[in-house]
């Protein structure tokens, strides 16, 4: 697990609360982007040395990452980066399909014209991204630059926003990033986003929900194909061995 140390100036200027927040964001980004591999053991002494931080603020950051489902506490082992099984990941996408579909229907009923215009600008930003234009990935900035995040916020339902934008958001992002580079998927996802946005702009909640559910179901099928291909690679061919 290789993480860059914080600049000395940052260590001198930050109080423990600010430093804990900075360390939390750095470790969170490393996990979500795959720089710290799924299943990796989190070493508190190593992180404390890397960041020049005391164990108190570090443990606070680790506790917050556990709350985001990015770290799991294993008895007698300690904290590890989450590594969902195939079945657990499919369950996560089933939850997304249902809840984000609902959020999309509500957004079609509640988003203002200004919010819809801002959502169009988000997609314009995605289209200009170099990785997207090269077909090797989808734009992966978070928060207000995230199409899904903006729709969930636009639903006006605080409970949905808490579930999808707080508790599960970074875990979902981790797997969205992991599978976004599948050939052809970035441009397919972008086209699906545009159709969803058109339904929201038309105020057609029923269609918006259907399109969002189909969009997430397509991502789920992409994951299933990935796992199937991985299993086939692990299983040696039996041809010629009869």
C-alpha positions as CSV (number, residue, x, y, z in Angstrom):
1,X,0.0,0.0,0.0
2,X,1.9,3.0,-1.3
3,X,0.6,6.5,-0.4
4,X,2.4,9.8,-0.7
5,X,3.3,11.5,2.5
6,X,1.6,14.8,3.2
7,X,3.7,18.0,2.6
8,X,5.5,19.2,5.7
9,X,3.7,22.6,5.4
10,X,0.4,20.8,5.6
11,X,1.4,19.0,8.7
12,X,2.6,22.3,10.3
13,X,-0.5,24.3,9.4
14,X,-3.3,21.7,10.1
15,X,-4.8,21.1,13.5
16,X,-5.7,17.5,14.3
17,X,-9.3,17.9,13.0
18,X,-8.2,19.3,9.7
19,X,-5.5,16.7,9.3
20,X,-7.9,13.9,10.1
21,X,-10.2,15.2,7.4
22,X,-7.3,15.4,4.9
23,X,-6.1,11.9,5.7
24,X,-9.7,10.6,5.4
25,X,-10.1,12.1,2.0
26,X,-6.7,10.8,0.8
27,X,-7.3,7.2,1.9
28,X,-10.9,7.4,0.6
29,X,-9.7,8.4,-2.8
30,X,-7.0,5.8,-2.9
31,X,-9.6,3.0,-2.1
32,X,-12.2,4.2,-4.5
33,X,-9.7,4.5,-7.4
34,X,-8.2,1.1,-6.6
35,X,-4.8,2.5,-5.6
36,X,-5.3,0.4,-2.4
37,X,-6.5,-3.0,-3.6
38,X,-9.7,-4.6,-2.4
39,X,-9.0,-6.9,0.5
40,X,-5.8,-5.1,1.6
41,X,-5.1,-4.9,5.3
42,X,-5.0,-1.4,6.7
43,X,-1.9,-0.9,8.8
44,X,-2.4,1.9,11.3
45,X,1.4,2.2,12.1
46,X,2.2,2.4,8.4
47,X,-0.4,5.1,7.8
48,X,0.6,7.0,10.9
49,X,4.2,7.1,9.6
50,X,3.2,8.0,6.1
51,X,1.1,10.9,7.1
52,X,3.0,12.0,10.2
53,X,-0.3,11.8,12.1
54,X,-1.1,10.5,15.6
55,X,-3.2,7.4,16.0
56,X,-6.2,9.4,17.4
57,X,-7.0,11.4,14.2
58,X,-6.1,8.4,12.1
59,X,-8.5,6.1,13.9
60,X,-11.2,8.8,13.4
61,X,-10.6,8.7,9.7
62,X,-10.6,4.9,9.6
63,X,-13.9,4.9,11.6
64,X,-15.5,7.2,9.0
65,X,-14.3,5.0,6.2
66,X,-15.9,2.0,7.9
67,X,-19.2,4.1,8.0
68,X,-18.9,4.5,4.2
69,X,-18.6,0.7,3.8
70,X,-15.1,1.1,2.3
71,X,-13.4,-0.6,5.2
72,X,-14.6,-3.7,7.1
73,X,-13.4,-4.7,10.6
74,X,-12.3,-8.4,10.7
75,X,-12.0,-10.0,14.1
76,X,-8.4,-10.7,15.1
77,X,-7.2,-9.1,11.9
78,X,-8.2,-5.4,11.9
79,X,-9.5,-3.2,9.2
80,X,-9.4,-4.3,5.5
81,X,-10.5,-2.6,2.3
82,X,-13.9,-4.0,1.3
83,X,-14.0,-6.7,-1.3
84,X,-17.6,-7.6,-2.2
85,X,-18.3,-11.1,-3.5
86,X,-20.1,-11.4,-6.9
87,X,-23.4,-12.1,-5.1
88,X,-23.0,-9.0,-2.8
89,X,-22.1,-6.8,-5.7
90,X,-25.2,-7.9,-7.6
91,X,-27.3,-7.2,-4.5
92,X,-25.8,-3.7,-4.3
93,X,-26.8,-3.1,-7.9
94,X,-30.3,-4.4,-7.3
95,X,-30.7,-1.8,-4.5
96,X,-29.4,0.9,-6.8
97,X,-31.8,-0.1,-9.6
98,X,-34.8,0.2,-7.3
99,X,-33.8,3.3,-5.3
100,X,-32.2,5.3,-8.1
101,X,-35.2,4.5,-10.3
102,X,-37.4,6.0,-7.6
103,X,-35.1,9.0,-7.2
104,X,-35.3,9.6,-11.0
105,X,-39.1,9.5,-11.0
106,X,-39.2,12.1,-8.2
107,X,-36.5,14.2,-9.9
108,X,-38.7,14.4,-13.1
109,X,-41.5,15.7,-10.9
110,X,-39.5,18.1,-8.8
111,X,-36.4,19.4,-10.5
112,X,-36.5,23.0,-11.6
113,X,-35.6,24.2,-15.1
114,X,-32.4,25.6,-13.7
115,X,-31.4,22.3,-12.2
116,X,-32.1,20.5,-15.5
117,X,-30.0,23.0,-17.4
118,X,-27.2,22.4,-14.8
119,X,-27.6,18.6,-15.4
120,X,-27.1,19.2,-19.1
121,X,-23.9,21.1,-18.5
122,X,-22.7,18.1,-16.4
123,X,-23.2,15.8,-19.4
124,X,-21.4,18.3,-21.6
125,X,-18.4,18.2,-19.2
126,X,-18.5,14.4,-19.3
127,X,-18.5,14.5,-23.1
128,X,-15.3,16.6,-23.2
129,X,-13.3,14.3,-20.9
130,X,-10.2,12.9,-22.6
131,X,-10.7,9.4,-21.3
132,X,-14.3,9.4,-22.4
133,X,-13.4,10.6,-25.9
134,X,-10.8,7.9,-26.2
135,X,-13.4,5.3,-25.1
136,X,-11.4,4.0,-22.2
137,X,-13.5,5.3,-19.3
138,X,-16.3,7.5,-18.1
139,X,-15.9,10.8,-16.3
140,X,-15.5,9.9,-12.6
141,X,-15.6,13.1,-10.6
142,X,-17.9,13.0,-7.6
143,X,-20.6,15.1,-6.1
144,X,-22.1,17.9,-8.3
145,X,-20.1,16.6,-11.3
146,X,-21.7,13.2,-11.0
147,X,-24.9,12.7,-13.1
148,X,-26.4,10.1,-10.7
149,X,-25.6,12.3,-7.6
150,X,-27.3,15.3,-9.1
151,X,-30.5,13.3,-9.9
152,X,-30.6,11.9,-6.4
153,X,-30.3,15.3,-4.9
154,X,-32.9,16.6,-7.4
155,X,-35.4,14.0,-6.1
156,X,-35.9,16.2,-3.0
157,X,-36.1,13.1,-0.8
158,X,-33.7,13.4,2.1
159,X,-33.9,9.8,3.1
160,X,-33.0,8.6,-0.4
161,X,-30.2,11.2,-0.5
162,X,-28.8,9.9,2.8
163,X,-28.8,6.3,1.7
164,X,-27.5,6.8,-1.8
165,X,-25.3,9.9,-1.4
166,X,-23.9,9.3,2.1
167,X,-24.0,5.7,3.2
168,X,-23.5,3.8,-0.1
169,X,-22.1,6.5,-2.4
170,X,-18.3,5.9,-2.2
171,X,-18.8,2.1,-2.3
172,X,-20.9,2.4,-5.4
173,X,-18.3,4.8,-7.0
174,X,-15.5,2.3,-6.3
175,X,-17.3,-0.3,-8.5
176,X,-18.5,2.2,-11.0
177,X,-14.9,3.2,-11.6
178,X,-13.7,-0.4,-11.7
179,X,-16.1,-1.4,-14.4
180,X,-16.4,1.8,-16.4
181,X,-13.5,0.9,-18.7
182,X,-15.3,-2.0,-20.2
183,X,-15.1,-1.7,-24.1
184,X,-18.1,0.3,-25.5
185,X,-19.7,0.9,-22.1
186,X,-18.7,4.5,-21.6
187,X,-20.4,5.7,-24.8
188,X,-23.4,3.4,-24.1
189,X,-23.8,4.9,-20.6
190,X,-23.5,8.4,-21.9
191,X,-26.3,7.8,-24.4
192,X,-28.4,6.3,-21.7
193,X,-27.8,9.3,-19.5
194,X,-29.0,11.6,-22.3
195,X,-32.3,9.6,-22.7
196,X,-32.8,9.8,-18.9
197,X,-32.2,13.5,-18.9
198,X,-34.7,14.0,-21.7
199,X,-37.4,12.2,-19.8
200,X,-36.7,14.3,-16.7
201,X,-36.9,17.5,-18.7
202,X,-40.2,16.3,-20.2
203,X,-41.5,15.7,-16.6
204,X,-42.2,12.1,-17.5
205,X,-41.5,10.4,-14.2
206,X,-42.7,7.0,-15.3
207,X,-40.3,6.9,-18.3
208,X,-37.5,8.5,-16.3
209,X,-37.7,5.7,-13.7
210,X,-37.9,3.0,-16.3
211,X,-34.8,4.4,-18.2
212,X,-32.8,4.7,-15.0
213,X,-33.7,1.1,-13.9
214,X,-32.7,-0.1,-17.4
215,X,-29.4,1.9,-17.2
216,X,-28.4,0.3,-13.9
217,X,-29.6,-3.1,-15.0
218,X,-27.2,-2.8,-18.0
219,X,-24.4,-2.0,-15.7
220,X,-25.3,-5.0,-13.6
221,X,-25.2,-7.2,-16.7
222,X,-21.8,-5.8,-17.6
223,X,-20.5,-6.9,-14.1
224,X,-22.0,-10.3,-14.6
225,X,-20.3,-10.7,-17.9
226,X,-17.0,-9.6,-16.3
227,X,-17.3,-12.2,-13.6
228,X,-18.3,-14.9,-16.1
229,X,-15.2,-14.2,-18.2
230,X,-13.0,-14.2,-15.2
231,X,-14.3,-17.6,-14.1
232,X,-13.8,-19.0,-17.6
233,X,-10.2,-17.8,-17.5
234,X,-9.6,-19.5,-14.2
235,X,-11.2,-22.8,-15.4
236,X,-8.9,-24.7,-17.7
237,X,-10.4,-26.1,-20.9
238,X,-11.2,-29.8,-20.7
239,X,-11.1,-30.3,-24.5
240,X,-8.7,-33.1,-25.5
241,X,-8.6,-34.5,-21.9
242,X,-11.5,-37.0,-22.3
